[in-house]
Amino acid sequence: MKEDKNLASQILKFAAVSIILLLILNAFIMPKMSKASIKETNYSYFLQQIDEGNVTQVKIENNEIRFKVVNEDGTYQVYSTGKMDDPDLVSRLYEQGDIEFNESFQDNSLLLEFLVNWVLPLVFFAILWNFLFKGISKRMGGSNAMSFGKSNAKIYVKAQTGKTFDDVAGQDEAKEALVEIVDFLHNPEKYAEIGADLPKGALLVGPPGTGKTLLAQAVAGEAEVPFFSISGSEFVEMFVGMGAAKVRDLFKQANEKAPCIVFIDEIDTIGKKRDGSINSNDEREQTLNQLLTEMDGFDGKKGVVILAATNRPESLDPALLRPGRFDRRIPAELPDLAGRESILKVHAKKVNMSPDVDFNAIARATAGASGAELANIINEAALRAVRNDRKAVIQSDLEESVEVVIAGYQRKNAVISQKEKEIIAYHEIGHALVAAKQKDSAPVHKITIIPRTSGALGYTMQVDEGEKFLMTKEEALARIATLTGGRSAEELIFNSCTSGASNDIEQATKLARAMVTRYGMSDSFDMIALETVTNQYLGGDPALACSSETAAKIDTEVNAIVRKAHEKAISILTENISKLHELSAFLLEKETITGEEFMEILTRENDPVTE
């Protein structure tokens, strides 16, 4: 009914505008255009054309005479001249015999005049009107002028997503939480007999790339029900009320195709907290209110399940998270060691892999990587194998792809002077040597001084033997000391320092500040939270929660921690100065060395491990 009213309104508007434009066109423009096709001439030319027999039609008005002259090529031209006091004019015209003249003489036929003055302009306006409405509709997210208020959700019917739980790895806990939803969609009678209602909504939260959308598609694939997929940004419209209309249309379609799954990606776009400020977005709030109303209005026993995904759960409105709406929260966290290994194996099924590939080694080297990043690593390895004319991916391809994702591609054409190469070599060996001489530091896996496209002139990769979920105070201090090892080597060997340690300084300061403000590893503040972190799934934005006096004390404490670690790094390098020279020379020659080569040279004389 509402769509019919909109259609009638648009037709009335078109008719009114068209009539007004046609009246203006016929009253002012067309008369001038018709006059522009008539040539003015003198009376003697008129008489001359009569005598020569070229005049075929004549129209005599009060002060004007119009006559049509036929040319030799069959074309004609209409002329206009002034009316003279010539009583013999009518007789002369009669003498010619074949001249038609009367008051109803027309330059064009009535049919042609009607087509030009009314039909053609009307067709032109209709085409223009349709073109304008299509442009507005596309900007509004619709496919045509009558698509206002449509949800535009992509519908995948009967497992057309092509995804199942077998395609999802590294998210075992999330899959277990979603199995119940699949079972309900398969056997709703089992739950109806006992009187249980399935939660209407489940919220998937986690960092980007952890597979939230993939999990939703897998649920639809397992349950073999229609799957509606739409992004939260598609509800946001230029006109107030359009977003709410799209929500109504989406739930109307879902109820018609129940049982089904409705997936709203990036729901924080429309689900942000309503703060009541003057500058609030009325359209977004109306859309949110409509979503809340629709979730309360539909019957959960029909089998309509609402899944949503977000990276910022803390920004969602509390009304959206209360029981009866999105009352089930399913975390999709970064995968652990076993999860990363299984994810690599899932994506490796699509690629020709060498049988001796060690996925566990790659998983250990990619701590903190998301599922999307691991998929990218497999793809980069396959591309490298093609570039090297190999039919299968080998271990070195995977190891290089890890470095490509972490630090970028190798800059093979970078021109670095021998002096700078020497500084970089000592810098990287400084990191590795300080790490190797501490008990609470991860083993060195690889050292290189080949520049990367990320801007790194070299790097030292450390890989833990197993998965770690906690960091002790000793490990944190060892990490800071390792970060200061590069600058310490520069100071010790060259009695100077370079800008190459900028990233090391940033990481060391960040870790030391976290020890003081969030981890309770400070001697001065004990177990006090002095900093809060928002957007935990998007990198985290720390904000101090203390006075300015306390902030100054924090700076002093952070400075003391980094300074102490710096002094420890210098002490370790001084005690192992000969190994520093030997390893740096070896790295300068080879440009890239493995952790095994590094430890072989370091332990050649069985140096004792320094605390």
N, C-alpha and C positions, 0 to 999 in steps of 0.2 A: 504493500500500500504506500509506504514511504517512497519507494523508488518510482511508483507511478506518479506521485505528486511532483517529484523532482523532474520527471520527464515532461509532464504537462507545463511546469513552470518554465523549463528551458525552451519549449516550443513557442509559448506565448512571448517570451523575450525575443526570440528570433523573428517572429512575425511582426512584432511592433517595430523593431529596429529596421527590418527590411522595408516595411511600408514607408517609414519616415525617409529612408535613404532614396527609395524610388520616387517619391514625390519631389524631393530636392533635385534629383537627377533629371526628371522630365520637365520641371518648372524652370530650371536655370541652365543646365548643362547641355541637354539634347537640342534645345532650340538654337543655341549658339553653334553647336556642331553641324546642324543641318544648314544653317545660313553660311557657314564657312565653305560649303560645297557649291554655292551659287556664285558665279562671277558677275560683276557689274560691268555694264557697257553703255554706249550711247545709243540714241534713237536711230541715228543714220545707219549704224551697224545692223540694227534690227530690220530696217527696211531693206538693206542690202541682202541679208540672209533670206528674206521673203522672196525677193526677186530671183535669187539663185535657186530657190526650191529646197533649201536645207532645213527650213523650219517645219516641224511636225506637230507641235502642240503649242498653244498659247493660252495664258491665263491673264485676264485683264482685271485688275483691282482698282480701287479708288485713285491711288497715286502711283501705281507700279504695274509694270507689265513683265511677266515672266514667260520665257519661251525656250523651247528645247530644240537644239541644233544637232542634227545627225552628221557625224564626220564620215570621211571616205572609208575608214577602216571598220565602220559599223558602230563605233562607240558614240556616245552622245554627251552633251554638256548643257546644263541649264544656265541661262543668262537672266539678268534682271536689268531693266532700264526704266526711266521715268515715263509717266504717261503724258503725251502731248495732245494739244487740241488739233486732232487730225480726223475730220469727218469721213475721209476716204479710206481709213484704215480697215474698216470692216469689209468694204467692197474689195479691196486689194487681197484680203485674206480669202474671200470667197472665190476670187478669180483663180487662186492657186488650186483649189479643189480638194486637196488631200490634207489640209490643215485642220486639226481639231482644236477648238477653243471654246471654253465656257468657264463659269465660276467655280465648278467642282474639280478643276484640273489639279492633280496631285503629282508631286515630283517622285514619290516612291509609293509602292503599293501599300494598302492598309495592312496586309499580312506581314510584310517586311518591317513596316514601322512598329507594329505590335511586338514582333520578335526582338527588334533592336532596343526598343524603349522599355519593355517590361520583362520578357522571358529571359533574355541574356543577362541583364543585371541581377535578376532573381537567382539564376543558377550560379553566378559569380559569388553572390553573398552567401549562398548555401555552402559552397566549397570553402570560402574563407572562414565561415563560422565553424565548420567541421575541423578545419586545420588548426584554428585557435584552441578549440576544445581538446584536441589531441595533444597539443603542446602542454596545456595546463594539466591534463590527465597524467602525462608522463612525469612531469615534475612532482605531481602528487603521489606517484607510485602506482597509478592504475594503468591499465592497458587501453582504455578508451574513455570517452566522455561520460559514460554511465557507470564507471567503476568506483565512484566515491563511496567510501565506507566499506569496501571489500578488504578482506584480511590479506590477500595475496600470499597466503601460506602455501609452501610447496608440499604437495601430498604424495606420499609414497605408499602404494596400496599393496597389501599382502607381501610384506618382506622385500619390497623392491629396493630397500636400502642395500641389500646384499651383505649385511653385516650380522655376525652372531658373536656370542661370547668367546668363540675360538679366535676371533680377530682382535680381542682385547687382552693384552698381557700386562703384568705389573700392577694390576688394580684388583687383586683378589678380594679385598675387603669390600670394595664398592660393588663388585659383581655379586657377592653374597647378599648384600642389602637389596639388590635389584631383582634377585631370583624370585623373591616373594611376589613382586609385581607381575612378573611373567607368569607365575603359577596362578595368580588371581585371574589374569586375562584368559588363561587356558581353561580354568575350572572355577568360574565365579559361584557355581552352586554350592561348592564345598564350604565357602565362606558364608554364603547366605544362610545355610542350614544352622550354623552355630550363632548367627547374628552378628558376625564381625564385619566391620567396614574397612576397606582398604584406605590408607591415607590418600587424600585427593591429590596431594602434590608432594614431589620430592625435589629437593634443591641440591644440585651438584656443584660443589665449590672446590676450588683448587687453583694452582698457578696455571698460566697459559701453556698449552701444549701437552697437558696431562691426559687428554682423551675424554673430556666431558661430553662433547658432541658424539664421539664414537660410541660411548657407553649408551647414550640415548638411542642411537641407531641400532645398536646391538640388542637392546630390550625389544624394540619393534620387530627386529628380525627374528628373535627367539619366539616372541608371542604370535608372529604372523598376523598382525593387525594393522590397519591403516596408521600411518605416521605423518602427523602434521608438523612441519618444521618452519619456524619463523623467527626472525631476529627482533629484539626489542626495539631497535632503531626504526623498524618498519612501521611501528605504531605512531611514531612522532610525526605530526603533520603540520602544515603551515596554517590551516584553518582550525579554529577551536571546534571540538566535537568529532572530528574525523577519526582521531585515534580511538576514542571510545566506541565509535561505530564499527571500527575494524575488530575490536575485541568482541563485540556482540556477534558479528558475523562469524568470527573464528569459532566461538563456542557453539553457535547454531550449527555450523558444519560438523563440529565434533560430535554433538548429540545425535545428529542424523546418521553418522557412520559408527556409532558406538557398537562394540568396544573398540577403542582406539587410543593412541598416545599423542598428546600435544606437547611439542618441545619448543620452549621459548629460550633462545640463546641470548646471552648478555642482558638478562632481565633487569640489571641495575640501571639500564637506560631509562626505564619507566618506573622502576620500583624504588627510587631513592626516597629517603626520609622526607616527610612533609614538615618543613620547619616553620611555615606560616609567615615567612618574610614577605615584604611588599613586592620584591623582585622575583617572587616565585613564578614558575612556569605553569600557568593555568591549564594549558593543554595537556602537559605531562601529568598533572595531578588528576585531571578528569579521566585520563586513560587509566591511571592507577586505581582510582575509585571504581571504575567500571570493571576492572579486572578482579578486584576484591569482591564486588557484588556477584559477578558471574561464578566465581569459585564457591560462593555460598549458595548459589541458586541451583546448580546442577546436582543430580543424584549420583553419588559415588558408586552405587550398586550397578549402574548402567555399564561401568567399565571404562569410563573416561579418566585417564590418568594424565596429570599435568607434570611434566618434567621441565626444569629450568636450570640454567647454568650461569655462573657468575664468577668473576675473579675478585669481587669486592663485597663479600657478604656483610661486612660491618656497615656498609652504606645503605642497606635495604631497610624499608619501613617496617617497624615492629608488627604492624597489622598484617603484613604479608607473611610473617613467620609464625603467627600464632597457630595453635592446634585447630585443625579443620581446614587449613589452607596449605602452605608449605611447611608442614609439621615434621617432615623427615629430612634430615640434613645428611647428605652422603659425601664424604670428603674424597677427592681424587688428588692425592698427594704425589709428590715426586717419587719415582720408584726407588726401591732399595737395590742392593747388589743383585739379588736373585731376580728381582723384577726387571732390572735393566738387561740382564742376560736373556731373559725370556722374551723381552721386547725386541732385542736384536735378532733373535732366532725367528720371530714371527715375520719381521720385515725381510729377513734374509731368504725366506721361502720364495720370494719373487725374483731372486737374483741367483745366478750361477756362482756358487761358492766353492772354494777349494776345500776338500775334506779335512785338511789339517788346520783349519781356522780355529783359533782359541777365542771364543766369545767371552769367556770369563775374564781374560786379560783386558779386553776392550771395556767390559763393564766396570772393572776396577779403575780404569783410567778415566771414566766419565762420571765420577761422583757428582750428584746434583743435576744431572742432565734430565730433561723431560722426554717423554715418549716421542714428541715431534722432533726434537734434536737428535735422538737416536736413529729415527727413520732417515733424517738428513745425512747422518754419518754413513749409513748403509748405501744411500744413493750416491754420495760423494765417492765412496770406495768403488762403486760400480763404474762411475764416470772415469775415475783414474785408471781402472783396468782397461777400459776401452781406449783411452789415450795411449796406453802402453801396449796396445795390440795383444791383449790377453783375452782368453775366452772365459776366464773365471776370476773371481776376486780372491786375492791371497791376503795373508796376515799384514804385510807391509802396506797394502792399500787401505786397510781398516785403520792402522796406526797413523798413517798420514792424514786420513780423513778426520780423525779425532783432532789432530793439530790444526787442520783447516777450519773446523768449526770453532775451536778455541781461539786461535791466533790469526787465522786467515791464510791465504795462499803465500807461497814463497815468492819473494821479490828477487828473481834470478838476475835481473838487470841492474840491481842497486849497486852503485859504485861507492864503496867505503874504503877510506884510506887504511894503510897498514897500521898506523898508530891507533886509529879508532878501533880497528879489529882487535888489537892487543888489549885495549881498555875493556872492550866488551867481553873478551875471553876471561880476563881476570875477574870481571864483575860476576859473570855466571858461575865460575868456579868458586868464587867467594860464597855465593848462595849454597851451592852443593856441598862445599866443605863444612860450612857451619851446620848444615842439616845433618850431615853424616856423623858429625862428632857430638851429637846430642841424642840421648836415649829416647826422648819423647817426640821425635820428629819422624815423619814418613820417609821411607827409603827413596833415594834418587832413582828415577826411571830413565831419564833422557836429558841431555844437555846439548844445546845448539846455539850457534852464533849466526845462523842464516836469518836475514831480515824477513819479516812477515808483513802482509798488507795491512794488518791492524795497527802498524806503527812500531811493533816490538822489534828491536834489533837482535834479540836473542832471548832465550828463556830456559829455565830449569824446571822440568816436570817431575813432581813427586807423586807416587802412587802408594796408597796404603795397602797392606796385605789383605785386609778384610774390611767389612763395613763398620763404620763408627757412627753412633748416634749421639754421643756425648763428647764434650771437650773439657779436659781437666785444666786446672790453672797452669800446671807445668807444661802441658801441650800448647796452650795459648802463648805462654812466654817463649817457648821454643820456636813457635811459628814467627813471632815478632823478631826474635834474634836472627832467624833465617832470612827474613825480609830485609834486615839491615846488613846482611853479610855482603851484598854486592857493593854498597857504598863503602863499607869498611875496607874491602879489598882495594878499592880505588884510592882511598886515603892512605893505606899502608904502603902500597907499591909506588904510586905516582905523587904522593903528598898533595893531592888535589881531589876535587870531586866534579862530577858532570851532572847533566840533566837526566841521564838515563835512569836514575833511581826514583823518578817522580811517582811512578805507579807503586813502587815498593813503599815509599813514604806514605802514600794515601792509604794503602791496605794496612800497614802497621798502625797508623794513627786510628783508623776505624776500629780495628780489633782491640787496641788498648782502651779506647773510649767505651766500647761495649763491655769490656771487663769491669770498668769502673761504674758505669751507669745502669747496666742491665743484668750482668752476670753475678754481681755481688762478690767480685774477686779483688776488692780494694781493701787495703789495710786501714784507710782513713774513714770510709763510709759504711763498711760492713754490709749487711743485707738490706740495702735501701734502693728502691727503684727510682732513679733520677731521670729516666728517659722513657718515653712511650713510643711504640712503633705502630703506625697505621699502614693500611694496604700491604698486609703481610705477604699476600700472594703476588704482589707486583713490585717486588724488590724491597719494600719496607721504607717508610719515610720517618726517620727518628725525629722526635721533638722533645726538648728538655722540659722537665716538669719540676723545676726548682727555682730558687731565687738567683739573682745575679751574683751574689756573694758565693753561693754554693757552686755556680757555674765556673767562677774563677778558680775555686779549689779543685774542681774536676780537671780543668786545664793543667793545673800544677801536677796533679796525680798522673795524668796521661803522659805528660812530659817526662816525669820520673821513670815511668815504666819503659818508655821507648829508649830513654837515655841509658838505663841499666842494661837493656837488651843490646844496644849498640856497643857498649863497653864489653859485654860478654863476647860478641861476635869478633871484635878486634883482638881480644885475648886468645880466642880459638885460632884465628888466622896467624897470629904471631907465633904461637906454639908450633904451628904446622906450616911455616913459611916455605920450607923446601918443597913440600907437597903442592903448595899453592903454585910455585913456579913450574914444577914438573907437569902438573895437570893442565895449567894454562897453556903451556907450550904444546902439549899434545892436542888440546882442543883447537888451538890456533891452526894446527896442521890439518886436522881431520874435519873441522867445522862442526861436526855432529858426532857425539859419542853416546854410547848406551850406559845405563846404570851399572851393568856388569863390568864394562871396561873401566869405568870410573873407580869402582870399588877394588878392582884388581890392582890398579896403580896405588890406590890409597893404602891398601893393607899389605903392600909388598914387604914392608918392614915391620908389620904388626904394631902399628901405633896404638897406644891405649886410648879408649874412649873417654872423652872429657865430659864431666857433668855439665 
